[in-house]
Structure formats: C-alpha cells, structure tokens
Amino acid sequence: MILETPSLTLRPFTPADADALTKNANDRRVWANLRDRFPHPYTRADAEAWIAHCAQAQPAEALAIVVDGEAAGAIGLERFGDVHRCTAEIGYWLGAAYWGRGLATEAVRALTRVGFEQLGLERIQAGIFDWNGASSRVLEKAGYAFEARMRRHVVKDGRVGDVLLYARVREDAGAAQDGARR
Ligand SMILES: CC(C)(COP(=O)(O)OP(=O)(O)OC[C@H]1O[C@@H](n2cnc3c(N)ncnc32)[C@H](O)[C@@H]1OP(=O)(O)O)[C@@H](O)C(=O)NCCC(=O)NCCS
C-alpha cells in the first residue's frame, strides 16, 4: 500500500530505511508518548527487527511516513479481533525534527480515509496519554472526537496518568459509505 499526500508518502518500510529509522526513533521524547514495546534507546538492531516484522504484517498495519525521501516516522492501523473486528487502533510517531509542520495530521487523515474506504472499518480509535497535547490536537484536526478519560490507565516512565480515548466512526462527516462484507 502506497499513499501520496501533498507533503509525504506512506509506504511499507524497506531495509534501506534502517539508518533513518534509528536516527528518528532514538529519542526519549518520542518513546515517552508510546507503549514500552517501543524500545529506548532505539538501536539499529531494533530498526532492523521492526522492518523485518513489518514485512510479515498486514499492509496498513505498519507504514513508513516518508518526508523528503527519508523515513521520518511510522503510522499504522492495528485491527481488533472477534466482535471488535471492525475497529482498529491508529498509532503514529514522527522524529522530532519533523514536528510542528502538520505532517502527523496529514498522515492520520490519509490512513483514516483508507481505513473506512478500503478496509471496511466502522471505527478507528486511539488512546492518548493525558500529557500529550500535540497528539490530542492531531486527532481533533483529523476529525476524531474525544469520548472518555480512562483514569490512571497508563504507567510510563515511572509516572501514572490518564488515557484520553479518541475515536472516529464511519458515519462521521467525510467518511465514505461502502458495502464491504464484515
Ligand atoms: C504527536 C506527534 C505525532 C505530532 O506530530 P506533528 O507532525 O508535530 O503534528 P501536527 O503538526 O500535525 O499537529 C500538532 C498540533 O499540536 C499542537 N501542539 C503541539 N504541542 C502541543 C501541546 N503541548 N499541547 C497542545 N497542542 C500542542 C500544534 O500546535 C499543532 O496544532 P495546530 O496545527 O492547531 O497548531 C509528534 O509530536 C510525535 O511523534 N510525538 C511522539 C510520539 C507520539 O506522541 N505519538 C502519538 C502517540 S498517541
């Protein structure tokens, strides 16, 4: 899957992304807002393992956010199972050098559209650590609604915090209708 938007490309990772991925991911400010399964420090071996993992994943599960030819970050849709199979969690990060240019919003908008129009999703959601105002703003700009504050739902870097649940559903303005089988 390859998605082109005015400022970036979303495409599968390739082995040639390992150096850029290591450089952009190896940042405590990025790690501080993601699950602990995202390594820190982030080594070249971590990048290689991630790229190998992505080669086995579903197409929209793990895409590189490519800006000016460099893998600047990642974005993906992780589908739930069983009765929640038409829901996915969206996750994303960008290297700090790329922050503040509207890039994450552009990437989230593009992948959200694909989720509804091509993947048959009914709902896309994200849980944001309550100290992450930039990510809440990204989701709001991409048409997600704040649904709930899950109190004391995260322990990160020795700190307990709330998680803010944001979601967008197919019916929300702009989401395409389709007759996908589910
Ligand atoms: C969150 C992240 C993806 C945002 O990327 P980005 O490309 O800078 O985002 P955008 O430029 O599209 O939008 C950021 C918005 O947040 C705003 N913002 C930045 N810092 C903020 C803060 N501390 N509080 C509130 N809003 C903030 C910006 O002003 C901008 O809003 P605006 O366009 O209305 O001015 C990036 O900071 C990142 O990768 N962080 C680490 C990993 C992470 O948090 N991932 C998401 C986990 S849910």
The ligand as an SDF file (V2000), in Angstrom:
LIG
                    3D

 48 50  0  0  0  0  0  0  0  0999 V2000
    2.3010   13.7630   18.3990 C   0  0  0  0  0  0  0  0  0  0  0  0
    3.0790   13.9470   17.0970 C   0  0  0  0  0  0  0  0  0  0  0  0
    2.8150   12.7430   16.2190 C   0  0  0  0  0  0  0  0  0  0  0  0
    2.5940   15.2340   16.4300 C   0  0  0  0  0  0  0  0  0  0  0  0
    3.2190   15.3660   15.1570 O   0  0  0  0  0  0  0  0  0  0  0  0
    3.2070   16.7510   14.3480 P   0  0  0  0  0  0  0  0  0  0  0  0
    3.5030   16.4440   12.9270 O   0  0  0  0  0  0  0  0  0  0  0  0
    4.0630   17.7380   15.0420 O   0  0  0  0  0  0  0  0  0  0  0  0
    1.6810   17.1790   14.4950 O   0  0  0  0  0  0  0  0  0  0  0  0
    0.9350   18.3300   13.6720 P   0  0  0  0  0  0  0  0  0  0  0  0
    1.9330   19.3660   13.2890 O   0  0  0  0  0  0  0  0  0  0  0  0
    0.1370   17.6680   12.5980 O   0  0  0  0  0  0  0  0  0  0  0  0
   -0.0870   18.9020   14.7500 O   0  0  0  0  0  0  0  0  0  0  0  0
    0.3450   19.1860   16.0740 C   0  0  0  0  0  0  0  0  0  0  0  0
   -0.6590   20.1110   16.7180 C   0  0  0  0  0  0  0  0  0  0  0  0
   -0.4790   20.0500   18.1460 O   0  0  0  0  0  0  0  0  0  0  0  0
   -0.2350   21.3450   18.6310 C   0  0  0  0  0  0  0  0  0  0  0  0
    0.6090   21.1960   19.8060 N   0  0  0  0  0  0  0  0  0  0  0  0
    1.9410   20.9980   19.8560 C   0  0  0  0  0  0  0  0  0  0  0  0
    2.3280   20.8510   21.1340 N   0  0  0  0  0  0  0  0  0  0  0  0
    1.2090   20.9100   21.8950 C   0  0  0  0  0  0  0  0  0  0  0  0
    0.9480   20.8300   23.2800 C   0  0  0  0  0  0  0  0  0  0  0  0
    1.9280   20.6160   24.1690 N   0  0  0  0  0  0  0  0  0  0  0  0
   -0.3290   20.9430   23.7120 N   0  0  0  0  0  0  0  0  0  0  0  0
   -1.3380   21.1390   22.8360 C   0  0  0  0  0  0  0  0  0  0  0  0
   -1.1510   21.2320   21.4980 N   0  0  0  0  0  0  0  0  0  0  0  0
    0.1140   21.1270   21.0520 C   0  0  0  0  0  0  0  0  0  0  0  0
    0.3790   22.0910   17.4920 C   0  0  0  0  0  0  0  0  0  0  0  0
    0.2670   23.4890   17.6790 O   0  0  0  0  0  0  0  0  0  0  0  0
   -0.4730   21.5650   16.3330 C   0  0  0  0  0  0  0  0  0  0  0  0
   -1.7690   22.1280   16.3560 O   0  0  0  0  0  0  0  0  0  0  0  0
   -2.1760   23.3680   15.3950 P   0  0  0  0  0  0  0  0  0  0  0  0
   -1.9980   22.9100   13.9780 O   0  0  0  0  0  0  0  0  0  0  0  0
   -3.5890   23.6340   15.7670 O   0  0  0  0  0  0  0  0  0  0  0  0
   -1.2410   24.4940   15.7410 O   0  0  0  0  0  0  0  0  0  0  0  0
    4.6050   14.0660   17.3550 C   0  0  0  0  0  0  0  0  0  0  0  0
    4.7990   15.0930   18.2880 O   0  0  0  0  0  0  0  0  0  0  0  0
    5.2010   12.7880   17.9030 C   0  0  0  0  0  0  0  0  0  0  0  0
    5.5870   11.9170   17.1520 O   0  0  0  0  0  0  0  0  0  0  0  0
    5.3060   12.6800   19.2370 N   0  0  0  0  0  0  0  0  0  0  0  0
    5.8820   11.4900   19.8860 C   0  0  0  0  0  0  0  0  0  0  0  0
    5.0870   10.2130   19.6310 C   0  0  0  0  0  0  0  0  0  0  0  0
    3.6050   10.3960   19.8550 C   0  0  0  0  0  0  0  0  0  0  0  0
    3.1610   11.1510   20.7090 O   0  0  0  0  0  0  0  0  0  0  0  0
    2.7970    9.6340   19.0970 N   0  0  0  0  0  0  0  0  0  0  0  0
    1.3600    9.6280   19.2600 C   0  0  0  0  0  0  0  0  0  0  0  0
    1.0010    8.6530   20.3320 C   0  0  0  0  0  0  0  0  0  0  0  0
   -0.7430    8.5880   20.5760 S   0  0  0  0  0  0  0  0  0  0  0  0
  1  2  1  0
  2  3  1  0
  2  4  1  0
  2 36  1  0
  4  5  1  0
  5  6  1  0
  6  7  2  0
  6  8  1  0
  6  9  1  0
  9 10  1  0
 10 11  2  0
 10 12  1  0
 10 13  1  0
 13 14  1  0
 14 15  1  0
 15 16  1  0
 15 30  1  0
 16 17  1  0
 17 18  1  0
 17 28  1  0
 18 19  1  0
 18 27  1  0
 19 20  2  0
 20 21  1  0
 21 22  1  0
 21 27  2  0
 22 23  1  0
 22 24  2  0
 24 25  1  0
 25 26  2  0
 26 27  1  0
 28 29  1  0
 28 30  1  0
 30 31  1  0
 31 32  1  0
 32 33  2  0
 32 34  1  0
 32 35  1  0
 36 37  1  0
 36 38  1  0
 38 39  2  0
 38 40  1  0
 40 41  1  0
 41 42  1  0
 42 43  1  0
 43 44  2  0
 43 45  1  0
 45 46  1  0
 46 47  1  0
 47 48  1  0
M  END
$$$$
